[in-house]
Amino acid sequence: MSKVITSREEDYSAWYNDIVRKAQLADHSAVRGCMVIRPYGWGIWENMRDQLDKMFKETGHVNASFPLFIPKSFLSKEAEHVEGFAKECAVVTHHRLMNAPDGSGVIVDPTAKLEEELIVRPTSETIIWNTYKDWIKSYRDLPLLINQWANVVRWEMRTRLFLRTTEFHWQEGHTAHSTDTEAVEETLTILEIYKKFAEEYMAMPVITGVKSANERFAGAVDTYTIEALMQDGKALQAGTSHFLGQNFAKAFDVKYLNENQKEEYVWATSWGVSTRLIGGLIMTHSDDLGLVLPPKLAPLKVVIVPIPKPDAIIDEKADMIIAALKAKGISVKYDTDAKKRPGFKFAEYEMRGVPIRLGLGKRDIEKGQVEVARRDTGEKKSVPLDNIGDYIENLLEEIQTNLFNKAKKFRDDRISKTDDFEEFKSILEGKGGFISAHWDGTTETEKKIKELTKATIRCIPLNNEKEAGKCILTGNASEQRVLFAKSY
């Protein structure tokens, strides 16, 4: 099966698409720009969702659900917000179909035009803040810490499975606070949750920072981000947390009575990660043999393949292994499909990124052992069946750590520092990665650099040290370095 994957060196984009399709993660759909997430891909998303949901709830957040449709007038209430999303909105104009008079099929009933058009949500700030107006009256109602798991639509012209699709799944948190300090603390709390999840569960190292004014979320005061580096040297914005100030509270007149019975506008945040994380997972760890998954997020952690085929003796030992692994909460499958040869199964599970494969034959059983193959390194070794549960549990932890360390070394080796624009361009066209360089702080310069190199400011790293210097492009004074990169 590995022969059907284009190599990364030959065509990185084709390699990525091959893995998505051959590992049965997703397919293109009949709806342009939308995808069908297959059960295996959805299983990865479920594991991501469940872990993040637990982390949100541990910090006091609760889930709710808000409408898919947003009245058009709501988007007009926050000027920057509507400007940022206007070109990406799908609009519902009619509420009924009818049979065509000529019998050719169905058409939109021209008499069923909506009095006000509805927007299919690109994000939910407006509909949620309209609701919060009714929920928030007093300081006793704050903070309000709400998250929703939903699908959204942003009309994309150029799509790529998981990374950029017209419809995608995500979580979006929307919180209200009595002070700006508390709201900023919330954005940083969520940013830390995203970082912890990315590094400890996805085994994907990230850099945390704040976006430039040009790159921040439409309607936000500040946008905080986690930025990862993919194997082709491009950055991936993996999650964002926004301090919205009082912009949406003022737009929707959301006020509260403080302890002194004085009326004030609340302070807001919003934050989200999406199924884009699956694309990040693929491009951080996978190789030319297929998908590579960190054990903590793999839908299937261990597969047992009977050699050459199942029989009563092998079945008995397989049952023993399964019981030992399930007792430790480790997902395991015993592949008893007699229509497929072991070699085919090996390649199939390698393609799908299952972290550990156990080959079990009668000779192994006679010796009291089992062959263990690691997906991350390809290493194979014979291991005693005694205490196999403990061994596999420890090996899964080792694989998780190894994947993170490997990705971190790759990322760290591709963080460059330069003060010369020609070298800046050379790095981008060569090894790629993040480039630490001075910038004069103007949107004009940022846009010009993007025009000349396709690189954008990924973030101004948190706790960035002040350092006097000259802008990489204009030579104007600069107070600090920022991180540039080409990106998805």
matplotlib code that plots the C-alpha trace (Angstrom):
import matplotlib.pyplot as plt

x = [0.0, 2.9, 3.7, 0.5, 1.6, 3.5, 6.7, 7.0, 10.0, 8.3, 5.1, 4.2, 0.6, -0.1, 1.6, -0.8, -3.9, -2.8, -2.6, -6.0, -7.6, -5.6, -5.8, -9.5, -9.7, -11.9, -13.2, -14.4, -18.2, -20.7, -20.9, -18.0, -15.4, -17.0, -15.7, -17.0, -15.1, -14.9, -15.3, -11.5, -11.0, -14.0, -12.6, -9.5, -11.7, -13.8, -10.6, -9.5, -13.0, -13.3, -9.9, -10.4, -13.9, -12.6, -9.9, -12.5, -14.8, -12.0, -11.6, -15.3, -16.6, -20.0, -21.4, -24.4, -25.8, -26.8, -28.6, -27.0, -28.6, -27.8, -30.0, -28.1, -28.7, -26.7, -23.5, -24.0, -23.7, -19.9, -18.2, -14.8, -16.5, -18.8, -15.9, -13.8, -16.4, -18.6, -16.9, -17.1, -20.8, -23.4, -26.8, -30.2, -32.7, -35.8, -37.6, -39.4, -39.1, -41.8, -42.1, -41.1, -44.1, -42.5, -41.9, -38.1, -37.7, -37.8, -37.1, -37.0, -40.5, -40.2, -43.0, -41.1, -38.4, -37.4, -38.2, -34.6, -31.8, -30.1, -26.4, -25.1, -22.8, -19.2, -18.7, -21.2, -20.2, -23.2, -26.0, -24.4, -24.0, -27.6, -28.6, -26.2, -28.1, -31.0, -28.8, -26.6, -28.1, -25.9, -22.3, -23.8, -24.3, -20.5, -18.3, -20.3, -18.1, -19.7, -18.4, -20.2, -19.2, -20.6, -20.1, -19.6, -19.5, -16.9, -17.1, -13.6, -12.4, -9.4, -10.0, -7.9, -9.2, -9.1, -6.9, -9.3, -12.9, -16.1, -17.8, -15.8, -16.3, -14.9, -15.4, -16.0, -15.9, -17.6, -17.2, -18.3, -16.4, -16.8, -13.2, -10.7, -8.1, -10.3, -11.1, -7.4, -6.6, -9.3, -7.8, -4.4, -5.9, -7.4, -4.2, -2.3, -5.0, -4.4, -0.7, -0.9, -3.3, -1.1, 2.1, 0.9, -1.7, -0.9, 2.8, 3.0, 5.3, 3.8, 4.9, 2.5, 2.2, 0.0, -1.0, -0.2, -3.0, -3.3, -3.6, -5.9, -9.5, -12.1, -13.6, -10.9, -8.6, -5.9, -5.7, -3.4, -2.3, -0.5, 1.7, 3.1, 5.6, 4.8, 7.3, 7.4, 8.6, 5.3, 3.5, 0.1, -2.1, -3.5, -5.7, -6.6, -7.9, -9.3, -9.7, -12.7, -12.7, -16.2, -16.7, -19.5, -21.0, -21.4, -22.7, -25.4, -25.9, -24.8, -24.5, -24.5, -25.1, -21.8, -21.7, -22.1, -25.3, -23.6, -24.3, -21.2, -20.5, -19.1, -15.7, -15.5, -13.4, -13.9, -11.6, -11.6, -9.8, -11.2, -10.8, -7.8, -5.9, -6.2, -4.4, -1.7, -1.4, -0.9, 1.8, 3.6, 4.2, 3.4, 5.9, 6.1, 4.5, 1.4, -0.2, 1.6, -0.6, 0.4, -1.0, -3.1, -5.2, -5.2, -8.6, -6.9, -3.7, -2.8, -3.7, -3.0, -2.3, -2.4, 0.3, -0.4, -4.1, -6.2, -6.7, -7.7, -4.2, -3.6, -7.1, -6.6, -3.4, -4.9, -7.8, -5.3, -3.5, -6.7, -7.9, -4.6, -4.7, -8.3, -7.8, -5.4, -7.9, -5.9, -7.9, -7.0, -8.2, -7.7, -7.8, -9.3, -10.0, -8.9, -9.3, -6.2, -2.6, -0.6, 1.6, -1.4, -2.6, 0.8, 0.8, -2.8, -2.3, 1.0, -0.9, -3.5, -0.9, -1.8, 1.0, 1.7, 1.3, 1.6, 2.4, 1.2, 2.1, 2.4, 6.2, 6.0, 3.5, 5.7, 8.5, 6.2, 6.6, 5.0, 6.5, 6.0, 6.3, 6.4, 4.9, 7.0, 10.4, 9.6, 11.5, 10.5, 11.4, 10.2, 8.8, 7.8, 4.0, 4.4, 3.4, 2.6, 0.0, 2.7, 5.1, 2.6, 1.5, 5.0, 5.8, 2.8, 4.1, 7.6, 6.1, 4.2, 7.3, 9.5, 7.0, 7.0, 10.8, 11.3, 8.8, 10.4, 13.9, 12.6, 10.9, 13.9, 16.3, 14.2, 14.0, 16.4, 17.4, 18.5, 18.8, 19.3, 16.4, 18.2, 19.1, 15.5, 14.2, 16.9, 15.8, 12.2, 13.0, 15.4, 14.8, 11.8, 10.5, 10.2, 12.4, 13.0, 13.4, 12.8, 9.7, 8.9, 5.4, 3.4, 0.7, 2.1, 5.5, 3.9, 1.8, 4.8, 6.9, 4.0, 3.7, 7.5, 7.9, 4.5, 5.6, 3.4, 4.0, 2.9, 3.1, 4.9, 6.0, 4.8, 7.4, 9.3, 12.4, 12.8, 15.7, 16.5, 17.1, 16.2, 13.2, 14.2, 12.6, 12.6, 15.5, 13.3, 13.6, 12.3, 11.8, 11.6, 11.8, 8.7, 8.3, 7.7, 6.9, 5.0, 1.8, -1.3]
y = [0.0, 2.4, 2.4, 4.4, 7.3, 10.1, 10.9, 14.1, 15.1, 14.6, 16.4, 17.4, 18.4, 15.1, 13.2, 14.9, 14.2, 10.6, 10.0, 11.6, 9.4, 6.1, 6.2, 6.7, 9.9, 11.9, 12.3, 15.1, 15.4, 16.3, 19.8, 21.9, 22.7, 20.4, 17.1, 13.8, 12.9, 9.1, 7.0, 6.7, 10.5, 11.2, 8.9, 11.1, 14.2, 12.5, 11.9, 15.5, 16.8, 14.6, 15.6, 19.3, 19.2, 17.8, 20.5, 23.2, 21.9, 21.5, 25.3, 26.1, 26.2, 24.6, 23.7, 25.1, 25.2, 28.3, 28.6, 27.8, 30.8, 34.4, 37.4, 39.5, 42.6, 41.1, 41.2, 44.8, 45.8, 45.3, 47.0, 45.2, 41.9, 42.2, 43.5, 40.5, 37.9, 39.5, 37.8, 34.4, 34.2, 31.8, 33.5, 32.0, 34.1, 31.8, 29.3, 27.1, 25.1, 24.3, 22.0, 23.7, 24.5, 22.6, 19.5, 19.7, 19.4, 21.8, 25.5, 28.2, 29.5, 33.2, 34.0, 32.5, 35.2, 35.8, 39.2, 39.3, 37.1, 34.6, 34.0, 30.4, 31.0, 31.7, 32.2, 32.8, 36.0, 38.0, 35.5, 34.7, 38.3, 39.0, 36.2, 37.3, 40.6, 38.6, 36.5, 39.1, 41.7, 41.8, 41.2, 38.0, 36.7, 37.0, 35.5, 33.6, 30.8, 29.0, 26.8, 25.1, 22.3, 23.1, 23.2, 26.5, 27.7, 30.0, 30.2, 29.2, 29.4, 27.1, 24.2, 21.4, 18.5, 19.4, 22.4, 24.7, 23.7, 25.5, 23.7, 22.5, 21.3, 23.2, 24.4, 28.1, 29.5, 32.8, 34.3, 37.5, 39.2, 42.1, 43.5, 43.7, 42.1, 39.0, 38.8, 38.9, 36.2, 34.1, 34.4, 33.4, 30.5, 29.1, 29.7, 27.6, 24.8, 24.8, 24.7, 21.8, 19.9, 20.4, 19.4, 16.7, 15.0, 15.9, 15.7, 18.9, 21.6, 25.1, 28.7, 31.0, 34.6, 37.6, 38.4, 41.7, 44.1, 43.0, 39.3, 39.6, 38.3, 40.7, 42.6, 41.6, 43.9, 41.2, 37.7, 35.2, 32.1, 28.8, 28.3, 24.9, 24.0, 21.4, 19.2, 21.3, 24.3, 26.1, 27.3, 26.3, 28.5, 25.7, 27.6, 31.2, 33.0, 36.5, 39.4, 41.2, 44.1, 45.6, 45.7, 43.1, 44.2, 47.7, 46.5, 44.4, 46.6, 44.0, 45.7, 44.7, 46.4, 46.3, 45.9, 49.7, 49.5, 51.3, 50.1, 48.9, 47.1, 43.6, 42.4, 39.6, 36.7, 34.1, 31.2, 28.1, 25.2, 23.1, 19.9, 21.7, 20.1, 16.8, 18.3, 19.5, 16.1, 14.5, 17.0, 17.0, 13.2, 11.2, 9.7, 8.2, 4.9, 6.7, 8.2, 8.3, 9.0, 9.9, 7.1, 9.5, 10.4, 7.2, 5.6, 2.3, 2.0, -1.7, -4.3, -8.0, -9.8, -13.6, -15.3, -16.8, -16.9, -17.3, -20.7, -21.9, -21.6, -18.1, -17.0, -18.1, -16.0, -13.1, -13.1, -13.0, -10.0, -8.2, -8.7, -7.4, -4.3, -3.5, -3.7, -0.7, 1.2, 0.5, 0.2, -3.0, -5.0, -8.6, -8.8, -12.3, -11.5, -14.7, -13.1, -10.9, -12.0, -10.8, -8.7, -6.9, -6.2, -5.0, -2.4, -1.4, -0.7, 1.0, 3.3, 4.1, 5.0, 2.4, 3.0, -0.7, -3.9, -7.3, -10.3, -13.5, -16.9, -20.4, -20.3, -17.1, -18.7, -21.7, -19.4, -17.4, -14.2, -11.9, -9.7, -6.0, -3.4, 0.4, 2.6, 5.7, 4.1, 0.9, -1.1, -4.7, -6.9, -10.1, -9.4, -11.9, -12.4, -12.2, -8.7, -7.7, -5.2, -3.2, -3.4, -2.0, 0.7, 1.9, 1.6, 3.8, 6.5, 6.1, 6.5, 9.6, 11.2, 10.2, 11.8, 15.1, 15.2, 14.4, 17.2, 19.6, 19.1, 19.5, 22.8, 24.1, 23.4, 25.6, 28.7, 31.2, 34.7, 37.2, 41.0, 40.8, 40.8, 38.8, 36.1, 36.3, 35.4, 32.7, 31.0, 31.0, 29.4, 27.0, 25.2, 27.4, 27.5, 30.4, 33.5, 35.8, 39.3, 42.9, 44.7, 48.4, 47.8, 49.1, 47.2, 48.6, 47.0, 43.7, 43.6, 44.5, 41.7, 39.3, 40.6, 40.1, 36.7, 35.2, 35.2, 36.6, 37.5, 34.4, 36.0, 38.2, 35.6, 36.0, 37.2, 38.6, 40.4, 44.0, 44.4, 47.6, 47.0, 47.9, 46.5, 43.7, 45.5, 49.3, 49.8, 51.8, 51.5, 48.4, 47.5, 43.7, 40.7, 38.9, 35.5, 35.3, 32.2, 31.0, 29.4, 27.4]
z = [0.0, 0.6, -3.1, -3.7, -1.6, -3.3, -1.4, 0.5, -1.5, -4.8, -4.1, -0.5, -1.3, -3.1, -0.2, 2.2, 0.1, -0.4, 3.3, 4.0, 1.4, 1.8, 5.6, 5.2, 7.2, 4.8, 1.3, -0.9, -1.0, -3.7, -2.1, -3.5, -0.8, 1.8, 3.1, 4.4, 7.5, 7.6, 10.8, 11.4, 10.9, 13.1, 15.8, 15.9, 16.2, 19.0, 21.0, 20.5, 21.4, 24.5, 25.9, 25.2, 26.6, 29.8, 30.0, 29.5, 32.1, 34.6, 34.3, 34.9, 31.4, 30.4, 27.0, 25.2, 21.7, 19.7, 16.3, 13.0, 11.4, 12.2, 11.1, 8.6, 10.7, 13.6, 11.5, 10.8, 14.5, 14.8, 11.9, 12.0, 12.4, 9.4, 7.3, 8.2, 7.4, 4.7, 1.7, 3.4, 4.3, 2.9, 2.8, 3.0, 1.1, 0.7, 2.9, 0.4, -2.8, -5.4, -8.4, -11.6, -13.9, -16.8, -14.6, -14.8, -11.0, -8.1, -8.0, -5.4, -4.7, -5.6, -3.2, -0.3, 0.1, 3.7, 5.2, 6.4, 5.0, 7.3, 7.5, 8.0, 10.9, 10.1, 13.8, 16.6, 18.4, 17.1, 17.9, 21.2, 22.4, 21.3, 23.7, 26.5, 26.6, 28.2, 30.5, 32.0, 34.3, 37.4, 38.6, 40.1, 36.5, 35.8, 34.7, 32.1, 30.7, 27.7, 24.9, 22.1, 19.7, 16.3, 12.6, 10.7, 7.1, 5.6, 1.8, 0.6, -3.0, -2.5, -0.2, 1.2, 3.3, 7.0, 6.5, 4.8, 3.9, 3.4, 6.3, 9.3, 12.8, 15.8, 19.3, 20.0, 23.5, 24.3, 27.8, 29.6, 32.5, 34.8, 34.2, 31.4, 33.6, 34.1, 30.4, 29.4, 32.0, 30.4, 27.0, 28.4, 30.4, 27.2, 25.3, 27.8, 27.5, 23.8, 24.2, 26.7, 24.4, 21.4, 23.1, 25.5, 23.4, 19.8, 20.4, 18.3, 19.7, 19.4, 19.9, 21.8, 20.9, 20.0, 16.4, 14.7, 14.1, 10.5, 11.5, 14.5, 14.5, 13.1, 16.0, 18.6, 20.6, 20.7, 19.3, 20.9, 18.9, 19.0, 15.9, 14.8, 12.1, 9.5, 7.8, 4.6, 6.6, 6.6, 9.8, 10.9, 13.1, 15.3, 17.7, 18.6, 21.8, 21.4, 23.8, 22.5, 24.9, 25.1, 21.3, 21.2, 24.5, 23.1, 19.8, 21.5, 24.5, 27.1, 30.4, 34.1, 37.4, 39.4, 43.2, 43.5, 41.4, 38.6, 35.0, 33.0, 29.8, 30.2, 28.8, 26.4, 24.9, 22.2, 21.3, 19.1, 17.5, 14.7, 12.6, 11.1, 14.0, 12.2, 9.3, 11.7, 13.2, 9.8, 8.7, 12.0, 12.3, 9.2, 6.7, 3.3, 4.6, 5.7, 8.8, 12.1, 15.2, 18.7, 21.0, 23.1, 20.1, 18.1, 17.8, 17.8, 19.8, 19.3, 16.6, 16.9, 13.6, 13.7, 11.7, 9.2, 10.2, 13.4, 15.0, 18.5, 20.0, 18.7, 19.6, 23.2, 23.5, 21.7, 24.1, 27.0, 25.5, 24.8, 28.4, 29.7, 27.5, 28.1, 31.8, 31.3, 29.1, 25.9, 22.7, 20.9, 17.8, 16.9, 13.1, 12.3, 8.7, 6.9, 3.5, 3.9, 4.2, 7.2, 4.9, 3.6, 7.1, 8.2, 5.4, 6.1, 9.8, 9.0, 6.5, 9.2, 11.8, 14.5, 17.1, 17.9, 15.9, 17.5, 15.3, 17.0, 15.6, 17.0, 17.1, 19.2, 21.5, 22.0, 23.0, 25.3, 23.3, 20.7, 18.0, 18.7, 15.9, 16.6, 14.0, 14.9, 14.4, 12.5, 15.2, 15.7, 18.6, 20.4, 23.8, 26.6, 26.9, 30.7, 31.8, 28.2, 29.5, 31.4, 28.5, 26.0, 28.4, 28.9, 25.2, 24.2, 26.6, 25.0, 21.5, 22.6, 24.0, 21.0, 18.6, 20.5, 20.9, 17.2, 16.1, 18.6, 17.2, 13.7, 14.7, 16.8, 13.9, 11.7, 13.8, 12.2, 13.1, 10.5, 10.0, 6.2, 3.8, 1.1, 3.7, 4.9, 1.4, 1.0, 4.2, 3.2, -0.2, 1.4, 4.7, 5.6, 9.1, 11.5, 11.0, 13.9, 12.4, 13.2, 12.0, 12.2, 13.5, 10.5, 8.6, 5.4, 5.9, 6.9, 3.8, 1.6, 3.1, 2.4, -1.2, -1.8, 0.0, 0.8, 4.5, 7.2, 10.8, 12.6, 16.1, 18.5, 21.0, 24.5, 26.9, 23.9, 25.0, 23.9, 21.5, 19.6, 15.9, 12.4, 10.3, 8.0, 5.0, 5.7, 8.0, 10.3, 14.1, 15.7, 19.4, 19.1, 16.8, 15.5, 13.9, 10.2, 8.1, 5.1, 6.3, 5.6]

ax = plt.figure().add_subplot(projection="3d")
ax.plot(x, y, z, "-o")
ax.set_aspect("equal")
plt.show()
